[in-house]
């Protein structure tokens, strides 16, 4: 008997289907990463006592990717190429669930529009600008690049 899991998230359903496909294909590295992702999603649902929608799942994904990028830096500094390769493979799997990433020119255009619309003029306005940008760009752009663009526009560099 097949169990059907009802969720509000198309992304969660896609991940669940990919877990099933990875099990059938006996792709252990992929399956391991997808199960880590499912566990992180489930943990967030338990912590917040709600069923996550696609935006919340994207937040979990970006957090996991950021953690793995930080781990890659640490492992590279410690000459652990085996762990660097493992983390990079996990990053590739996780990034497949993110929407297409924006180019730097597109990011710069949106940052410029938000800065103008909020009348931001100094680094004191950075929090307000980043809050607006995070809502608009979450999952679509690397927020470290966005942060650098905001700083340069507000005169922080």
C-alpha positions as CSV (number, residue, x, y, z in Angstrom):
1,X,0.0,0.0,0.0
2,X,1.4,3.4,-1.0
3,X,1.3,6.2,1.5
4,X,0.5,9.6,0.1
5,X,1.7,12.5,2.1
6,X,-0.3,15.7,1.8
7,X,1.7,19.0,2.1
8,X,1.2,22.6,1.3
9,X,4.6,22.7,-0.4
10,X,5.3,21.7,-4.0
11,X,9.0,21.7,-3.2
12,X,8.5,19.2,-0.3
13,X,6.5,16.9,-2.6
14,X,9.3,17.1,-5.2
15,X,11.9,16.2,-2.5
16,X,9.8,13.3,-1.3
17,X,9.5,12.0,-4.9
18,X,13.2,12.3,-5.3
19,X,13.9,10.4,-2.1
20,X,11.7,7.5,-3.5
21,X,13.6,7.7,-6.8
22,X,17.0,7.7,-5.1
23,X,15.9,4.7,-3.0
24,X,14.9,2.8,-6.1
25,X,18.1,3.7,-7.9
26,X,20.1,2.8,-4.7
27,X,22.0,6.2,-5.0
28,X,23.3,6.3,-1.4
29,X,25.0,9.7,-1.5
30,X,21.9,11.4,-3.1
31,X,19.6,9.6,-0.7
32,X,21.7,10.7,2.3
33,X,21.6,14.3,1.3
34,X,17.9,14.3,0.6
35,X,17.2,12.7,4.0
36,X,19.3,15.4,5.7
37,X,17.2,17.9,3.9
38,X,13.9,16.2,4.9
39,X,15.1,16.1,8.5
40,X,16.0,19.8,8.5
41,X,12.5,20.6,7.1
42,X,10.8,18.4,9.6
43,X,12.8,20.0,12.5
44,X,11.8,23.5,11.4
45,X,8.2,22.4,11.2
46,X,8.4,21.0,14.7
47,X,10.2,24.0,16.1
48,X,7.7,26.5,14.5
49,X,4.7,24.2,15.0
50,X,3.5,24.7,11.4
51,X,3.6,23.0,8.0
52,X,6.2,24.8,5.9
53,X,5.3,26.3,2.5
54,X,7.7,26.7,-0.4
55,X,9.2,30.0,0.9
56,X,10.0,28.3,4.2
57,X,11.6,25.3,2.5
58,X,13.7,27.7,0.4
59,X,14.9,29.3,3.7
60,X,15.9,25.9,5.0
61,X,17.7,25.1,1.7
62,X,19.7,28.3,1.7
63,X,20.7,27.8,5.3
64,X,21.9,24.3,4.6
65,X,23.9,25.5,1.5
66,X,25.5,28.3,3.5
67,X,26.5,25.8,6.3
68,X,28.1,23.5,3.7
69,X,30.0,26.4,2.1
70,X,31.4,27.3,5.5
71,X,32.3,23.7,6.1
72,X,34.1,23.5,2.7
73,X,36.3,26.5,3.7
74,X,37.1,24.8,7.1
75,X,37.9,21.4,5.5
76,X,40.0,23.1,2.7
77,X,42.0,24.9,5.4
78,X,42.6,21.6,7.1
79,X,43.6,19.8,3.9
80,X,40.7,17.4,4.0
81,X,39.9,17.1,0.3
82,X,37.7,14.0,0.9
83,X,35.4,16.1,3.1
84,X,35.5,19.1,0.7
85,X,34.3,16.8,-2.1
86,X,31.5,15.4,0.0
87,X,30.3,18.8,1.0
88,X,30.5,20.1,-2.6
89,X,28.4,17.1,-3.7
90,X,25.8,17.9,-1.1
91,X,25.8,21.6,-2.2
92,X,25.1,20.5,-5.8
93,X,22.1,18.3,-4.7
94,X,20.7,21.1,-2.6
95,X,21.1,23.8,-5.2
96,X,19.0,21.8,-7.6
97,X,15.9,22.7,-5.6
98,X,16.6,26.5,-5.6
99,X,15.1,28.7,-8.3
100,X,17.5,29.9,-11.1
101,X,20.0,32.2,-9.6
102,X,20.0,35.9,-10.7
103,X,23.0,37.5,-12.4
104,X,25.0,40.2,-10.7
105,X,23.5,42.8,-13.1
106,X,20.0,41.7,-12.1
107,X,20.9,41.8,-8.4
108,X,22.4,45.3,-8.8
109,X,19.3,46.6,-10.5
110,X,16.9,45.3,-7.8
111,X,19.2,46.6,-5.0
112,X,19.3,50.0,-6.7
113,X,15.4,50.0,-7.0
114,X,15.0,49.1,-3.3
115,X,17.6,51.6,-2.1
116,X,15.8,54.4,-4.0
117,X,12.3,53.3,-2.9
118,X,13.3,53.3,0.7
119,X,15.3,56.6,0.4
120,X,18.3,54.8,1.9
121,X,21.4,57.0,2.0
122,X,23.8,55.5,4.6
123,X,24.9,52.3,6.2
124,X,22.4,53.1,9.0
125,X,19.7,52.1,6.5
126,X,21.3,48.7,5.7
127,X,19.0,46.6,7.9
128,X,15.9,48.1,6.4
129,X,17.2,47.6,2.8
130,X,18.4,44.0,3.5
131,X,15.0,43.1,5.0
132,X,13.2,44.2,1.9
133,X,15.7,42.5,-0.3
134,X,15.7,39.3,1.6
135,X,11.9,39.0,1.1
136,X,12.3,39.6,-2.6
137,X,15.5,37.7,-3.4
138,X,15.5,34.8,-1.0
139,X,16.6,31.7,-2.8
140,X,17.1,33.5,-6.1
141,X,20.4,35.2,-5.3
142,X,23.4,34.6,-3.1
143,X,22.7,37.0,-0.1
144,X,26.4,37.6,0.4
145,X,26.6,39.1,-3.0
146,X,23.5,41.2,-2.3
147,X,25.0,42.3,1.0
148,X,28.2,43.5,-0.8
149,X,26.1,45.4,-3.4
150,X,24.1,47.1,-0.7
151,X,27.2,48.1,1.2
152,X,28.8,49.6,-2.0
153,X,25.7,51.5,-2.8
154,X,25.3,52.9,0.7
155,X,28.9,54.0,0.8
156,X,30.3,51.3,3.1
157,X,33.2,50.1,1.0
